Amino acid sequence: MSVKTVEEVSAEVPAEDFEALEEKVYRTIELYKAAKDARVTAERDVKRVREQLEEREEENEAMRRELVQLRKDREDIRVRVEKMLGQMESLTQEQAAS
């Protein structure tokens, strides 16, 4: 723009309107900065939550494996106890027969 055009526009636009526009521009800039900061914060929070989720999934998988092992151990113990009880019953029957 030439100087003459700027002077013409300045003469046509009252100072109050320009100040109001200037204020809106500054508010828009501040809103943009706040939104940008909020986005950065949200992205950081999302990253943290994803990391926590991965940790929980790993813990959950470890607990599942442990549960499967505990159930297997319980079944093994049950079989061994039943075998011992069977042997004890056999001994009891042999003693009762003699």
Backbone bond lengths (Angstrom), bond angles and torsions (degrees), N, CA, C in turn:
res aa  C-N    CA-C-N  psi(-1)  N-CA   C-N-CA  omega(-1)  CA-C   N-CA-C  phi
1 M - - - 1.445 - - 1.515 108.86 -
2 S 1.262 113.50 143.15 1.461 117.49 176.90 1.520 109.14 -83.08
3 V 1.311 114.97 164.79 1.459 120.96 179.95 1.510 110.31 -61.79
4 K 1.326 116.48 -38.72 1.456 120.62 -179.25 1.532 110.42 -63.34
5 T 1.348 116.85 -40.40 1.465 120.81 -179.87 1.519 110.06 -66.62
6 V 1.317 117.46 -41.53 1.455 121.16 178.90 1.519 109.98 -62.15
7 E 1.311 116.67 -42.54 1.464 119.99 178.58 1.515 110.95 -63.59
8 E 1.339 116.88 -39.14 1.462 120.23 179.24 1.529 110.44 -65.02
9 V 1.357 116.69 -44.07 1.457 120.62 179.63 1.527 109.27 -64.86
10 S 1.349 117.18 -42.12 1.456 121.11 179.32 1.509 111.20 -61.70
11 A 1.308 116.05 -37.82 1.455 119.61 179.56 1.526 110.84 -70.10
12 E 1.330 117.26 -31.50 1.456 120.90 -178.07 1.540 112.01 -80.80
13 V 1.338 117.78 -30.66 1.464 121.91 -176.90 1.522 108.20 -97.66
14 P 1.321 117.41 118.42 1.466 120.19 178.24 1.526 110.32 -64.40
15 A 1.319 115.86 151.55 1.459 121.98 -178.00 1.530 111.14 -59.94
16 E 1.319 118.01 -36.46 1.467 121.27 -179.46 1.528 110.96 -64.01
17 D 1.335 116.19 -41.03 1.464 119.59 178.76 1.526 110.54 -65.46
18 F 1.324 115.59 -40.33 1.458 119.78 179.37 1.528 110.24 -64.20
19 E 1.324 116.86 -43.12 1.465 120.60 179.06 1.532 110.63 -63.72
20 A 1.317 117.29 -39.42 1.468 121.04 178.04 1.533 109.83 -64.01
21 L 1.328 116.20 -42.57 1.460 120.91 178.40 1.527 110.21 -64.75
22 E 1.335 115.26 -43.83 1.454 119.93 178.76 1.541 110.29 -59.67
23 E 1.313 116.61 -42.29 1.466 121.19 178.87 1.533 110.63 -63.08
24 K 1.323 116.65 -41.33 1.464 120.25 178.17 1.522 111.22 -63.52
25 V 1.325 115.84 -40.01 1.464 119.82 178.71 1.531 109.99 -62.63
26 Y 1.339 117.08 -45.56 1.464 120.38 179.10 1.528 111.94 -64.06
27 R 1.319 117.29 -39.38 1.465 120.30 177.32 1.529 110.55 -64.61
28 T 1.332 115.26 -39.71 1.465 119.69 178.24 1.521 110.63 -63.12
29 I 1.336 115.60 -41.77 1.463 119.79 177.91 1.527 109.91 -61.72
30 E 1.314 117.52 -44.25 1.462 121.30 179.95 1.528 111.11 -64.46
31 L 1.330 116.53 -40.94 1.468 120.15 177.57 1.530 110.52 -63.48
32 Y 1.325 115.83 -39.90 1.461 120.51 178.42 1.534 110.20 -62.67
33 K 1.338 116.34 -45.81 1.464 120.25 178.83 1.526 110.68 -61.29
34 A 1.324 116.82 -43.70 1.467 120.99 179.55 1.529 110.60 -62.99
35 A 1.327 116.62 -41.86 1.462 120.65 179.39 1.530 110.38 -65.62
36 K 1.307 116.11 -40.00 1.464 120.89 178.86 1.532 109.80 -63.89
37 D 1.333 116.95 -45.39 1.464 120.92 177.81 1.532 110.85 -62.27
38 A 1.324 115.49 -40.95 1.471 119.82 179.20 1.528 110.31 -63.88
39 R 1.324 116.71 -39.22 1.465 120.36 178.91 1.529 110.49 -64.48
40 V 1.319 116.43 -43.86 1.464 120.30 178.55 1.527 110.21 -61.31
41 T 1.316 116.16 -44.21 1.468 120.84 178.50 1.527 110.39 -62.51
42 A 1.318 116.63 -44.34 1.469 120.81 -179.97 1.530 110.63 -63.32
43 E 1.314 117.49 -41.81 1.463 120.60 179.21 1.529 110.65 -63.98
44 R 1.322 116.87 -40.00 1.459 121.22 177.64 1.534 110.01 -64.41
45 D 1.342 116.12 -42.93 1.461 120.48 178.75 1.526 111.31 -63.82
46 V 1.328 116.63 -41.09 1.464 120.86 179.13 1.524 109.66 -62.60
47 K 1.320 116.55 -43.14 1.463 120.30 178.93 1.524 110.37 -61.14
48 R 1.331 116.95 -44.71 1.464 121.48 179.76 1.528 110.73 -62.86
49 V 1.320 116.78 -43.48 1.469 120.82 -179.38 1.532 110.19 -65.99
50 R 1.332 117.27 -39.22 1.471 119.83 177.65 1.526 110.67 -63.45
51 E 1.324 116.97 -41.52 1.457 120.34 177.84 1.530 110.69 -62.73
52 Q 1.332 115.88 -42.62 1.467 119.82 178.18 1.522 110.61 -63.40
53 L 1.324 116.55 -39.98 1.462 120.78 179.12 1.524 110.31 -63.35
54 E 1.320 117.29 -43.18 1.456 120.28 177.94 1.530 110.72 -61.52
55 E 1.336 116.77 -42.35 1.465 120.42 178.08 1.518 110.52 -61.13
56 R 1.335 116.53 -44.04 1.474 120.35 -179.54 1.520 110.57 -64.86
57 E 1.333 116.62 -38.60 1.463 119.64 178.89 1.527 110.49 -64.78
58 E 1.338 116.21 -40.19 1.467 119.88 177.22 1.529 110.51 -64.14
59 E 1.349 116.66 -43.99 1.461 120.60 177.83 1.528 110.68 -62.12
60 N 1.327 116.01 -42.07 1.461 121.52 -179.90 1.528 110.29 -61.78
61 E 1.322 116.54 -43.43 1.461 120.51 179.72 1.528 110.56 -65.11
62 A 1.334 117.16 -40.69 1.466 120.61 177.84 1.526 110.22 -63.23
63 M 1.323 117.29 -40.75 1.464 120.79 178.82 1.530 110.99 -66.17
64 R 1.316 116.94 -37.12 1.472 119.50 177.44 1.520 110.57 -63.21
65 R 1.334 115.85 -44.67 1.469 119.14 178.97 1.528 110.44 -62.09
66 E 1.329 116.38 -42.41 1.456 120.86 179.12 1.528 110.62 -63.39
67 L 1.328 117.40 -41.60 1.462 121.18 178.78 1.524 111.05 -62.18
68 V 1.321 116.69 -43.06 1.467 120.14 178.45 1.527 109.81 -61.43
69 Q 1.340 116.03 -43.80 1.474 119.65 179.55 1.524 111.21 -64.19
70 L 1.338 116.97 -42.29 1.469 120.26 179.24 1.527 111.48 -63.38
71 R 1.310 117.25 -39.16 1.469 120.14 177.67 1.524 110.86 -65.36
72 K 1.322 116.15 -40.33 1.461 120.25 177.71 1.521 109.99 -63.79
73 D 1.343 116.39 -45.03 1.468 120.20 178.09 1.524 111.13 -60.34
74 R 1.326 116.52 -42.56 1.467 120.98 179.56 1.527 110.28 -61.48
75 E 1.317 116.48 -42.52 1.465 120.23 179.75 1.532 110.37 -65.32
76 D 1.331 116.35 -41.35 1.476 120.17 178.19 1.531 110.24 -61.19
77 I 1.325 116.80 -43.84 1.464 121.53 179.50 1.521 110.87 -65.09
78 R 1.322 116.83 -40.58 1.466 120.57 178.47 1.525 110.78 -60.56
79 V 1.319 116.23 -43.86 1.470 120.43 179.54 1.527 109.83 -63.18
80 R 1.330 117.34 -43.21 1.472 121.02 -179.39 1.526 111.16 -65.43
81 V 1.349 117.21 -41.31 1.466 120.58 178.53 1.525 110.14 -64.56
82 E 1.334 117.18 -42.96 1.469 120.05 178.36 1.530 110.67 -61.24
83 K 1.340 115.89 -38.53 1.464 119.97 178.67 1.528 110.33 -64.51
84 M 1.363 116.17 -45.04 1.473 119.71 177.92 1.525 111.06 -61.87
85 L 1.343 116.96 -43.47 1.464 120.36 179.01 1.526 111.10 -61.82
86 G 1.314 115.59 -38.61 1.474 119.76 177.38 1.515 111.30 -63.61
87 Q 1.324 116.48 -42.19 1.463 119.85 178.61 1.533 110.78 -65.83
88 M 1.343 116.30 -40.36 1.460 119.95 178.75 1.522 110.36 -64.12
89 E 1.311 116.69 -38.85 1.465 120.61 179.36 1.523 110.34 -66.06
90 S 1.328 116.15 -38.81 1.460 120.46 177.97 1.524 110.40 -62.91
91 L 1.354 115.67 -43.21 1.472 119.85 178.71 1.528 111.22 -63.55
92 T 1.319 115.77 -41.17 1.469 121.41 179.76 1.520 109.83 -63.16
93 Q 1.319 117.03 -41.68 1.479 121.26 -179.79 1.528 110.21 -68.31
94 E 1.357 116.60 -37.64 1.470 119.65 179.25 1.537 110.01 -66.47
95 Q 1.357 116.10 -41.42 1.462 118.90 179.19 1.517 111.34 -67.13
96 A 1.300 116.97 -36.65 1.472 120.82 179.88 1.531 109.87 -69.19
97 A 1.329 117.33 -31.31 1.468 120.93 -178.84 1.525 110.93 -77.27
98 S 1.330 117.92 -25.18 1.464 119.05 -176.73 1.486 113.31 -86.58
